[in-house]
Amino acid sequence: MTLFARFLKDESGATAIEYGLIASLIALAIIAGATSLGTTLSNTFNHVASKMVTSG
């Protein structure tokens, strides 16, 4: 019975899950930001390239 009581009081598993969720949310934010930045950079380079072709 004491083993079961210790198991119910142990919160290390819940803490690990919380840290895992936080890490996954941070990773998701980084991926979203990098995707947005990549799209913006691609559009900027394409715009500059088209201006160079038309002016040359």
Rosetta blueprint (number, residue, H / E / L):
1 M L
2 T H
3 L H
4 F H
5 A H
6 R H
7 F H
8 L H
9 K H
10 D L
11 E L
12 S H
13 G H
14 A H
15 T H
16 A H
17 I H
18 E H
19 Y H
20 G H
21 L H
22 I H
23 A H
24 S H
25 L H
26 I H
27 A H
28 L H
29 A H
30 I H
31 I H
32 A H
33 G H
34 A H
35 T H
36 S H
37 L H
38 G H
39 T H
40 T H
41 L H
42 S H
43 N H
44 T H
45 F H
46 N H
47 H H
48 V H
49 A H
50 S H
51 K H
52 M H
53 V H
54 T H
55 S H
56 G L
